[in-house]
Amino acid sequence: MSEGAVISRAGLNGSPGLAGAVLIIDDEAEIRESLQTLLEMEGFAVETAASGEAGLQRIGEHPFDLILLDLTLPGRNGMEILAEIRSHETGLPVIMITAYGTVENAVRAMQSGAANFVQKPWDNEKLLADVRASVGWRRAAEENVQLKRALKQRYNFENIVGKSEPMLKIFDLVAQVANSRSTVLLQGESGTGKEVIAKALHLNSPRHDRPFVPVNTGSMPTDLLESTLFGHVKGAFTSAIASKKGLFEMADRGTLFLDEIATMSLETQAKILRVLQDRRFMHLGGVQEVQVDVRIIAATNVDLRTLVRDGRFREDLFYRLNVITIELPPLRQRREDIPLLVQFFLKKYAEENDRPVRRVTPEALRPLMSYSWPGNVRELENVIERAVVLSSGTDVTLDLLPDNLLGRGSSFTLHDPPADASLFEIVEDVERRIISDMLEKCNWNQTEAAEHFKVPLSTLNQKIRRLNIEIKKKTRG
């Protein structure tokens, strides 16, 4: 077979392949053809190259989701080609393949940026699992970049990640109400990102060049909170040795974010109500009214209606705050956003801590996807930050996750895995759970589920049969 790229039967100039685009670089024709057949049967678009130089040429001509690279090549070896790929394509996953699977070679390849290391002869199912995982992370990373770019172009959204239907609705609602001066009430469990949404409202409003002032009203006693919000005059209380402006004045013509507003005393609530009604207040100990133009965004993780009914929250203030309400979903209701959030936090904390971490392994992704996340996005962020700080390599592995994640929602655990549990079995179980969850969400309508997954119905049906997923009867028409 001649040196140079060999166009696959599918080819990138035709259909790009639903599963992803893969380039195989190997000097053995039989290896190339075997891998090509295996991957194309799984829906990948495949190209091949018989040398490293030819492979580099193909990478320059077409985008790929994954490279399968032989370690021993004529001319420049695989490690040199890997270094060349990394110099131009830092996020492109590369799986090294070799007949010389020594520990030293594996360590060298991983340290040089390989996503994985496979020894010839390979196990087809395990190889496919690694390929799917690597392509999945590549696409998640690209989707994250594209999503943030699109959000930045359409809105001034910083540090908001999500593609799920609930989050897209929130993005649209934020865009609709940002330009108004109406009060907004953000409701959601702790850790769902209420302050991030509040900042997005501010940055997309005409007040974006004025201060955004956040205050956690639940972290201060009443006297200190009122002094912080409204300011005080000299001598208003024992330690008031000088007059001081409050946050309402600091936020004039800007936005004041009142977090955990349900914790305020009824007395403080009355004063907040007056500012909302009259845009006036008095310093503690003062006699002169101060006028301000402040937009209020409030947040709570409890049901204010229940507090109103129990007499613990003023009804008139509730209706003043409840002009526009945005409900933030818990992370367990937007699981499709987890890979995007993981990629976002990996990049953030790898850069902050100068770590080479680039991905979460398939084994470690499984508990991240199935865990209930009572602490929501904040808890996920903390888990990823911890894993990055503790990592000494390029991957976040199971042993870097906290114990409380590993014992929930999983038939395998780090401490007691079945003797025959393989990487492929673990990844397959994750896939089975994700498809089953989507089918249940779609009331077992396979066509609707296929549309959500953006795959042909035939592809979904094949996976349902392969994974032995039981289809239940629909419960509604």
C-alpha positions as CSV (number, residue, x, y, z in Angstrom):
1,M,0.0,0.0,0.0
2,S,1.4,3.4,-1.0
3,E,2.5,6.0,1.6
4,G,-0.1,8.7,2.1
5,A,-3.6,9.1,3.3
6,V,-6.1,6.4,2.3
7,I,-9.7,7.7,2.0
8,S,-12.1,5.5,3.9
9,R,-15.3,4.0,2.4
10,A,-17.4,6.5,4.4
11,G,-15.0,9.5,4.0
12,L,-15.2,12.9,5.5
13,N,-16.3,14.5,2.2
14,G,-19.5,12.5,2.4
15,S,-21.5,11.9,5.5
16,P,-19.4,13.1,8.6
17,G,-20.6,10.1,10.6
18,L,-23.1,10.3,13.4
19,A,-20.7,8.9,16.0
20,G,-17.7,11.1,15.1
21,A,-14.7,11.4,12.7
22,V,-11.6,9.2,13.4
23,L,-8.2,9.2,11.7
24,I,-6.2,5.9,11.9
25,I,-2.4,6.3,11.5
26,D,-0.7,2.9,11.2
27,D,1.8,1.5,8.7
28,E,0.2,-1.9,8.6
29,A,-2.6,-2.2,6.0
30,E,-4.3,-5.1,7.9
31,I,-4.4,-3.0,11.1
32,R,-5.9,0.0,9.3
33,E,-8.5,-2.0,7.5
34,S,-9.5,-3.9,10.6
35,L,-9.9,-0.8,12.7
36,Q,-11.7,1.0,9.9
37,T,-14.2,-1.8,9.5
38,L,-14.8,-2.0,13.3
39,L,-15.3,1.8,13.7
40,E,-17.5,2.2,10.6
41,M,-19.8,-0.5,11.8
42,E,-20.4,1.7,14.9
43,G,-21.2,4.8,12.8
44,F,-17.9,6.5,12.8
45,A,-16.5,8.3,9.7
46,V,-13.0,6.9,9.2
47,E,-9.9,8.0,7.3
48,T,-6.5,6.3,7.4
49,A,-2.9,7.2,6.8
50,A,0.0,4.9,6.4
51,S,2.6,7.2,7.9
52,G,2.9,10.0,10.4
53,E,3.6,12.7,7.8
54,A,0.5,11.6,5.8
55,G,-1.5,11.6,9.0
56,L,-0.4,15.2,9.9
57,Q,-1.4,16.2,6.4
58,R,-4.9,14.8,6.8
59,I,-5.3,16.6,10.2
60,G,-4.5,19.8,8.5
61,E,-7.1,19.2,5.8
62,H,-10.1,17.9,7.9
63,P,-11.4,18.2,11.5
64,F,-11.3,14.9,13.5
65,D,-12.8,13.9,16.8
66,L,-10.1,11.3,17.6
67,I,-6.7,10.0,16.3
68,L,-5.7,6.3,16.6
69,L,-1.9,6.5,16.4
70,D,0.6,3.6,16.1
71,L,3.7,4.0,18.3
72,T,6.1,2.5,15.8
73,L,6.0,4.2,12.4
74,P,8.5,4.5,9.6
75,G,10.4,7.7,9.7
76,R,9.0,9.8,12.6
77,N,7.7,7.5,15.3
78,G,4.4,7.9,17.1
79,M,5.7,9.9,20.0
80,E,7.1,12.5,17.7
81,I,3.8,12.6,15.7
82,L,1.9,12.9,19.0
83,A,4.1,15.9,20.0
84,E,3.5,17.5,16.6
85,I,-0.3,17.0,17.0
86,R,-0.2,18.5,20.5
87,S,1.6,21.6,19.3
88,H,-1.3,22.5,17.1
89,E,-4.3,20.6,18.5
90,T,-4.2,20.6,22.3
91,G,-7.7,19.3,22.7
92,L,-7.7,16.6,20.0
93,P,-7.7,13.2,21.8
94,V,-5.1,10.7,20.7
95,I,-5.2,7.0,21.6
96,M,-1.8,5.3,21.1
97,I,-1.7,1.7,19.7
98,T,1.3,-0.6,19.8
99,A,2.4,-4.2,19.9
100,Y,5.0,-3.1,22.5
101,G,2.8,-2.4,25.4
102,T,5.4,-1.7,28.1
103,V,4.6,0.3,31.2
104,E,7.3,2.8,30.2
105,N,5.7,3.4,26.8
106,A,2.3,3.8,28.4
107,V,3.6,6.3,30.9
108,R,5.5,8.3,28.2
109,A,2.4,8.4,26.0
110,M,0.1,9.5,28.8
111,Q,2.6,12.2,30.0
112,S,2.9,13.4,26.4
113,G,-0.8,14.0,26.2
114,A,-2.3,10.7,24.9
115,A,-5.9,10.1,26.0
116,N,-5.3,6.3,26.4
117,F,-2.9,3.5,25.5
118,V,-4.0,0.3,23.8
119,Q,-1.9,-2.8,23.2
120,K,-2.2,-5.0,20.1
121,P,-4.1,-7.3,19.8
122,W,-6.9,-5.2,21.3
123,D,-10.3,-6.1,22.7
124,N,-12.9,-4.7,20.3
125,E,-15.5,-3.8,22.9
126,K,-13.0,-2.2,25.2
127,L,-11.4,-0.2,22.3
128,L,-14.8,1.0,21.2
129,A,-15.6,2.1,24.7
130,D,-12.4,4.1,24.9
131,V,-13.1,5.6,21.5
132,R,-16.7,6.6,22.4
133,A,-15.5,8.1,25.7
134,S,-12.7,10.1,24.0
135,V,-14.9,11.3,21.2
136,G,-17.6,12.2,23.7
137,W,-15.3,14.4,25.8
138,R,-13.9,16.0,22.6
139,R,-17.4,17.0,21.5
140,A,-18.4,18.1,25.0
141,A,-15.4,20.4,25.1
142,E,-16.1,21.8,21.7
143,E,-19.8,22.2,22.4
144,N,-18.8,24.1,25.6
145,V,-16.7,26.5,23.6
146,Q,-19.4,27.0,21.0
147,L,-22.1,27.3,23.5
148,K,-20.3,30.0,25.5
149,R,-19.5,31.8,22.2
150,A,-23.1,31.7,21.2
151,L,-24.3,32.9,24.6
152,K,-21.7,35.7,24.6
153,Q,-22.9,36.8,21.1
154,R,-26.6,36.7,22.0
155,Y,-26.3,37.7,25.6
156,N,-23.6,38.9,27.9
157,F,-23.5,35.6,29.9
158,E,-20.4,34.9,31.8
159,N,-19.7,31.5,33.5
160,I,-23.2,30.1,32.6
161,V,-23.0,26.6,31.2
162,G,-26.0,24.6,29.9
163,K,-27.7,23.2,26.9
164,S,-30.6,21.5,28.6
165,E,-34.2,22.6,27.9
166,P,-34.7,24.1,31.4
167,M,-31.5,26.2,31.1
168,L,-32.3,27.4,27.5
169,K,-35.7,28.6,28.8
170,I,-33.9,30.5,31.6
171,F,-31.5,32.1,29.1
172,D,-34.4,33.3,27.0
173,L,-36.2,34.6,30.1
174,V,-33.1,36.5,31.3
175,A,-32.7,38.1,27.9
176,Q,-36.4,39.2,27.9
177,V,-36.4,40.8,31.4
178,A,-32.9,42.1,31.7
179,N,-33.7,45.5,30.0
180,S,-36.5,46.2,32.5
181,R,-36.1,47.7,35.9
182,S,-38.6,45.2,37.4
183,T,-37.7,43.3,40.5
184,V,-36.7,39.7,39.9
185,L,-37.1,36.8,42.3
186,L,-34.7,33.9,41.8
187,Q,-35.9,30.6,43.4
188,G,-34.0,27.4,43.6
189,E,-32.1,25.0,45.8
190,S,-28.7,26.0,47.3
191,G,-25.9,25.8,44.7
192,T,-28.0,26.1,41.6
193,G,-26.3,29.3,40.5
194,K,-28.7,32.1,41.5
195,E,-26.0,34.7,41.9
196,V,-24.6,33.8,38.4
197,I,-28.1,34.4,36.9
198,A,-28.4,37.7,38.9
199,K,-25.1,38.9,37.4
200,A,-26.3,37.9,33.9
201,L,-29.4,40.0,34.4
202,H,-27.3,42.9,35.5
203,L,-24.8,42.6,32.7
204,N,-27.5,42.5,30.1
205,S,-29.3,45.5,31.5
206,P,-28.9,49.2,30.8
207,R,-27.2,49.3,34.3
208,H,-24.3,47.1,33.2
209,D,-21.8,49.9,33.6
210,R,-22.9,50.6,37.2
211,P,-22.2,48.5,40.3
212,F,-23.5,45.0,40.9
213,V,-23.6,44.7,44.7
214,P,-24.4,41.3,46.3
215,V,-25.2,40.8,49.9
216,N,-26.0,37.5,51.8
217,T,-28.8,38.6,54.1
218,G,-28.7,35.4,56.0
219,S,-25.1,35.8,57.2
220,M,-25.7,38.8,59.5
221,P,-27.7,39.7,62.5
222,T,-30.5,42.3,62.0
223,D,-28.6,45.4,63.3
224,L,-25.5,44.7,61.3
225,L,-27.6,43.9,58.2
226,E,-29.5,47.2,58.4
227,S,-26.4,49.1,58.9
228,T,-24.8,47.3,55.9
229,L,-27.8,48.0,53.7
230,F,-28.8,51.5,54.7
231,G,-25.6,52.9,56.2
232,H,-25.5,54.9,59.4
233,V,-24.6,58.4,60.8
234,K,-21.9,59.0,63.3
235,G,-23.0,58.1,66.8
236,A,-26.0,55.9,65.7
237,F,-24.6,53.2,67.9
238,T,-21.6,52.6,70.2
239,S,-19.1,51.6,67.5
240,A,-20.4,54.2,64.9
241,I,-17.4,56.5,65.2
242,A,-18.0,57.9,61.7
243,S,-20.8,58.1,59.2
244,K,-20.9,55.3,56.6
245,K,-22.8,54.7,53.3
246,G,-24.8,51.5,52.9
247,L,-25.0,49.1,50.0
248,F,-28.2,50.8,48.7
249,E,-26.2,54.0,48.0
250,M,-23.2,52.0,46.7
251,A,-25.6,50.3,44.2
252,D,-27.3,53.6,43.1
253,R,-28.2,53.3,39.4
254,G,-27.0,49.7,39.5
255,T,-28.3,46.4,40.9
256,L,-28.5,45.1,44.5
257,F,-28.6,41.3,44.8
258,L,-30.3,40.2,48.1
259,D,-29.4,36.6,48.6
260,E,-31.3,34.4,51.1
261,I,-33.9,37.1,51.5
262,A,-36.2,34.8,53.5
263,T,-33.9,35.0,56.5
264,M,-34.5,38.8,57.0
265,S,-36.4,39.9,60.1
266,L,-39.9,41.3,59.6
267,E,-38.6,44.7,60.7
268,T,-35.9,44.7,58.0
269,Q,-38.5,43.5,55.5
270,A,-40.6,46.6,56.2
271,K,-37.7,48.8,55.4
272,I,-36.9,47.0,52.2
273,L,-40.5,47.3,51.2
274,R,-40.4,51.1,51.6
275,V,-37.3,51.3,49.4
276,L,-39.1,49.3,46.7
277,Q,-42.2,51.5,46.9
278,D,-40.7,55.0,47.4
279,R,-37.0,54.5,46.4
280,R,-36.2,56.3,49.7
281,F,-34.7,55.4,53.0
282,M,-32.9,56.9,56.0
283,H,-29.5,56.1,57.4
284,L,-29.5,54.4,60.8
285,G,-29.7,57.2,63.3
286,G,-30.4,59.8,60.6
287,V,-33.3,62.1,59.9
288,Q,-32.8,62.9,56.3
289,E,-34.2,60.8,53.5
290,V,-31.8,59.4,50.8
291,Q,-33.2,58.8,47.3
292,V,-31.7,56.0,45.2
293,D,-32.4,54.3,41.9
294,V,-31.6,50.6,42.5
295,R,-32.9,47.5,40.8
296,I,-33.5,44.7,43.3
297,I,-32.8,41.1,42.5
298,A,-33.7,38.7,45.3
299,A,-33.0,35.1,45.8
300,T,-34.3,32.3,48.1
301,N,-34.0,28.6,48.5
302,V,-37.3,28.2,50.4
303,D,-40.9,28.7,49.4
304,L,-41.8,32.3,50.3
305,R,-45.6,31.5,50.0
306,T,-45.3,29.1,52.8
307,L,-43.4,31.7,54.9
308,V,-46.2,34.2,54.1
309,R,-48.8,31.8,55.2
310,D,-46.9,31.1,58.5
311,G,-46.5,34.8,59.2
312,R,-42.7,34.8,58.8
313,F,-42.6,36.9,55.6
314,R,-44.5,40.0,54.7
315,E,-47.2,39.4,52.1
316,D,-46.9,42.9,50.7
317,L,-43.1,42.5,50.3
318,F,-43.6,39.1,48.6
319,Y,-45.8,40.5,45.9
320,R,-43.3,43.4,45.4
321,L,-40.5,40.9,44.9
322,N,-42.5,38.4,42.9
323,V,-43.0,40.6,39.8
324,I,-40.8,38.2,37.7
325,T,-39.9,34.8,39.1
326,I,-37.1,32.6,37.6
327,E,-37.0,29.0,38.9
328,L,-33.6,27.4,38.7
329,P,-33.7,23.7,38.3
330,P,-31.5,21.4,40.5
331,L,-28.6,19.7,38.8
332,R,-30.4,16.3,39.0
333,Q,-33.0,17.6,36.6
334,R,-30.5,18.8,34.0
335,R,-28.1,15.9,33.9
336,E,-27.3,16.4,30.2
337,D,-25.4,19.6,31.4
338,I,-23.1,17.7,33.7
339,P,-20.4,16.8,31.0
340,L,-20.3,20.5,29.9
341,L,-20.0,21.7,33.5
342,V,-17.3,19.1,34.2
343,Q,-15.3,20.4,31.2
344,F,-15.8,24.0,32.2
345,F,-14.6,23.4,35.8
346,L,-11.7,21.1,34.6
347,K,-10.4,23.9,32.4
348,K,-10.9,26.6,35.1
349,Y,-9.1,24.8,37.9
350,A,-6.4,23.2,35.8
351,E,-5.5,26.7,34.7
352,E,-5.8,28.2,38.2
353,N,-3.6,25.4,39.8
354,D,-1.2,24.9,36.8
355,R,-2.2,21.2,36.4
356,P,-2.2,19.2,33.1
357,V,-5.6,17.7,33.8
358,R,-7.7,17.4,30.6
359,R,-10.4,14.9,31.1
360,V,-12.4,12.7,33.4
361,T,-12.1,9.0,32.7
362,P,-15.2,7.0,31.7
363,E,-15.1,5.1,35.1
364,A,-15.1,8.4,36.9
365,L,-17.8,10.0,34.7
366,R,-20.2,7.3,35.7
367,P,-20.8,8.3,39.3
368,L,-20.7,12.0,38.3
369,M,-23.6,11.3,36.0
370,S,-25.6,9.2,38.4
371,Y,-25.1,11.0,41.7
372,S,-28.1,13.0,43.0
373,W,-26.0,16.2,43.7
374,P,-27.9,17.6,46.7
375,G,-25.4,20.5,46.6
376,N,-26.1,21.1,42.9
377,V,-23.6,22.9,40.6
378,R,-21.6,24.3,43.6
379,E,-21.1,20.7,44.9
380,L,-20.0,19.5,41.4
381,E,-17.6,22.4,41.1
382,N,-16.0,21.6,44.5
383,V,-15.7,17.9,43.5
384,I,-13.9,18.8,40.3
385,E,-11.6,21.4,42.0
386,R,-10.6,18.8,44.6
387,A,-9.9,16.2,41.9
388,V,-7.8,18.6,39.9
389,V,-5.7,19.7,42.9
390,L,-5.1,16.1,44.0
391,S,-4.4,14.8,40.4
392,S,-0.8,14.1,39.4
393,G,-1.6,13.3,35.8
394,T,-3.8,14.2,32.9
395,D,-6.9,12.4,34.0
396,V,-9.4,12.6,36.8
397,T,-9.8,9.0,37.9
398,L,-12.2,7.2,40.3
399,D,-9.7,7.4,43.2
400,L,-9.8,11.2,43.0
401,L,-13.6,11.4,43.7
402,P,-14.9,11.6,47.3
403,D,-16.3,8.5,48.8
404,N,-19.9,9.8,49.1
405,L,-20.1,9.9,45.3
406,L,-18.9,6.3,44.8
407,G,-21.6,4.5,46.8
408,R,-24.6,6.1,45.2
409,G,-26.6,5.3,42.1
410,S,-24.1,2.6,41.0
411,S,-24.0,-1.1,40.8
412,F,-20.2,-1.0,41.0
413,T,-18.1,0.8,43.6
414,L,-14.4,1.6,43.9
415,H,-14.0,-0.5,47.0
416,D,-16.0,-3.6,46.0
417,P,-16.2,-4.0,42.2
418,P,-17.2,-7.3,40.7
419,A,-14.2,-9.5,39.8
420,D,-15.2,-9.4,36.1
421,A,-16.2,-5.7,35.9
422,S,-14.4,-4.1,33.0
423,L,-14.2,-0.6,31.7
424,F,-16.5,-1.5,28.9
425,E,-19.1,-2.9,31.3
426,I,-19.0,0.2,33.4
427,V,-19.4,2.5,30.3
428,E,-22.1,0.3,28.9
429,D,-24.0,0.5,32.2
430,V,-23.8,4.3,32.1
431,E,-25.1,4.3,28.6
432,R,-28.0,2.0,29.6
433,R,-28.9,4.3,32.5
434,I,-28.9,7.4,30.3
435,I,-31.0,5.9,27.6
436,S,-33.4,4.4,30.1
437,D,-33.8,7.7,31.9
438,M,-34.4,9.5,28.6
439,L,-37.0,6.9,27.5
440,E,-38.8,7.3,30.8
441,K,-38.7,11.1,30.5
442,C,-40.2,10.7,27.0
443,N,-42.9,8.3,28.3
444,W,-41.2,5.5,26.4
445,N,-41.7,7.1,23.1
446,Q,-38.6,6.0,21.2
447,T,-39.0,8.5,18.3
448,E,-39.0,11.4,20.8
449,A,-36.0,10.0,22.7
450,A,-34.1,9.6,19.4
451,E,-34.8,13.3,18.6
452,H,-33.5,14.3,22.1
453,F,-30.3,12.3,21.5
454,K,-30.0,13.7,17.9
455,V,-29.6,10.2,16.4
456,P,-31.7,8.2,13.9
457,L,-34.4,6.0,15.4
458,S,-32.7,2.9,13.9
459,T,-29.5,3.8,15.9
460,L,-31.4,4.1,19.1
461,N,-33.3,0.9,18.5
462,Q,-30.0,-1.0,17.9
463,K,-28.6,0.3,21.2
464,I,-31.8,-0.6,23.0
465,R,-31.5,-4.2,21.7
466,R,-27.7,-4.4,22.5
467,L,-28.1,-3.1,26.0
468,N,-31.2,-5.2,26.7
469,I,-33.3,-2.3,27.7
470,E,-36.9,-3.2,28.6
471,I,-39.4,-0.9,26.9
472,K,-42.4,-0.2,29.1
473,K,-45.9,0.7,28.0
474,K,-46.8,4.3,27.6
475,T,-48.8,5.8,30.4
476,R,-50.3,8.6,28.4
477,G,-51.5,9.1,24.8
